């Protein structure tokens, strides 16, 4: 699958309520796809919420922005106006409106209490999003180990997210194989990006 096909697949063939895992190697510039191809073509009226662990999403945005100018730069700046960010742990949120910040905790109940309150406020004030994107999950799991994966699995099972599309961009080079297997099991679709330094291809794993 070409990257353009991946973009169309995420936009048109994923049903609301789906959980999509997009796995990429650490040397692939995931920001080129997210900020250069995917975000700019999401319809303006569609709400986008981003979970950004450790500012990874912000770093991919700034890395991409340094390489862009002209019409593509303007298209991206226009597209990010509707992005709402839940910032988890340190980092910035220069690509959208930070509507809440959560400290980086690994205790399941503490994380759920903080996150659920944040999500409830977000939905009440802005409505349900069409797309819910997550960056930096592999880093969160790396530092948090078993507590972190337990927290994420619990989060997925209790949150009322049946009406929006959740897309997790995850660095598969970094994540433990067993943790990745757990995430793949609970995802409705799993896509794997391969990269040879020049060309990216996508395989549908599930």
QUIKA-V126554 format. One line per field, one symbol per residue. burial: I if it has 16 or more other ideal C-beta (glycine too) atoms within 10 Angstrom, else O. Layout:
burial = ???
This chain:
burial = OOIOOIIOIIIOOIOOOIIIIIIIIOOIIIIIIIIIOIIIOIOOOOIIIIIIIIIIIIIIIOOIIOOIOOOOOOOIOOIIOIIIIIIIIOIOIOIIOIIIIIOIIIOIOOIIOIIOOIIOOIIOOOOOIIIIIIIIIIIIIIOIOOOIIIIIIOIOOOOOIOOIIIIIIIIIOOIOOOIIOIIIOOIOIIIIIOOOOOOIOIOOOO
